[in-house]
Amino acid sequence: MDHYTLRKIIDKSMRILIYSALVVGLIPLFSILGQVILKGASSVNISFLTQPSPTVGEAGGGVANAVQGTLATLGLASLIGVPLGLVSGIFLSEYSEAKISSPIRFFNDVLSGFPSIVVGIFAYGLIVRAIGFSVTAAAFALAIIMIPIVTRTTEEAMKLVPATVREAAIALGVPRWRTIVSVVISGAKKGITTGIMLALARIAGESAPVLVTMGYWRWWFAGLNQPAANLALNIYIFAISPFENWQALAWGSALVLVILILGINVVVRAATKEKYK
Amino acid sequence: MTRMSYKFEIENLNAWFGSKQALSNINIKIKEKAVTAVIGPSGCGKTTFIRCLNRMHEIVPGTRVSGKVLFGGTDIYAEDADPVQIRRKMGMVFQKPNPFPMMSIYDNVAAGLKLNGVRDKKRLDEVVEHSLRMAILWDEVKDDLNKSGASLSGGQQQRLCIARALAVEPEVMLMDEPASALDPIATGKLEVLIRMLANDYTVVIVTHNMQQAARLSDFTAFLYLGELIEYGPTKDLFENPKNELTEKYITGQFG
């Protein structure tokens, strides 16, 4: 066998190997999605989407209150976590010559490795003990989980904007802050958006920190200083319950949560779409 | 020659990257409304030199500059000099075309004004058209002003970058090997444009291409290892080099 044929064979087998790895990697994703759709779809109907959680022994019931609570918690968490993460990410990328950058980067990485329950306990000590179980306490905990993800992805996305583009703006006599805001951030918008979406998806599925900061709540949303229902917690509480209709609700909640995250993703991407590829 | 016919008067200019000295004691006067070429082998400091003229050298962390650069008689390295204001008076064109990738052709040209707060649509329209005409690009792009700047060919992108630099009405054009990423035809067009610009602007062009320097420039400076070896009218420097190093370099004995 000559060198050329050998090379072709190696090329082909590597290709097959890579494609099979891809397929194997996608199996869990699609089986989870398939399972959630298969088992969740049957419980999703109008009353499921408009009614609050059922009490024990009550037939029917829905996730409307949990959708409310989840949106409120995610919204407030993003309101705190996204700006802080963005600003730190911008700082790390654009002012990396500052001495404080590398400790910040290090502790940010440490923070992103924190078990979420520890963050939950921290929020419990700080917020729950002051104002009680509430959306605010849960949002605070989730914001802390968001910050390192948003920081890291913002920094990476901004570093991908070529130095030559920054220089072009600076050479035009554009001040540094304006260069960062109008040229670098606009060039990194796609990556930054992806980071925020990742962080949002991550906290939407968190249940442990929510459990210790908001507790379980069955009724409608009653304000940011009150507890609220939550889709991720619904899944946890309903799935381990002995009642069949509750277990069906858990599957339904899972499906709604997945669709919710997907929906937010699509909307945000459409809103921040780039004019040019 | 009177003092004001010089756009730049550079005295004892030194520049460092960290502890490495890139320019040593450069003294040179650059004439107004002429093309001055800076030539020399790779690493001789030509790019550093041109970046010292609009205070772009210092934006890289760890760099340092000493000496005087008088621009129209005022030292741009004086304590109270504002680098942002200084850069607005000088257009810069880089080795690789670097249009803003997220902006249309129109917005690329208008960027310098828009990012500095100009909102008057009529004025922007006029400036964009005027700048694109000056950069000999208007006829090629006038129907596609809303297309991405990155969709143009390399030569067109470089002329777009020149239009962008012209739009802020600079007094000088600093060009750092502007043709190094272009094919011969695009280079030819660019050279015609540079010659035209010299009617209104002081042009300083860094090039590693000696033929280009000989064709284009009125004055040539030869840098070697961070030092100014020889400087004079281009014709004299190429035909009667005074320094042995210059002669060796222009005859291709090293480089």
Interface residues (C-beta under 8 A of the other chain):
Chain A: E97 P162 T164 V165 E167 A168 A169 I170 A171 L172 G173 V174 P175 R178 T179 S182 V183 S186 G187 K189 E274 K275 Y276 K277
Chain B: N54 M56 I59 P61 G62 V84 Q85 I86 R87 R88 K89 M90 G91 M92 F94 K96 N98 P99 F100 P101 M102 M103 S104 A111 G112 L115 N116 S148 A150 S151 C161 R164 A165 V168
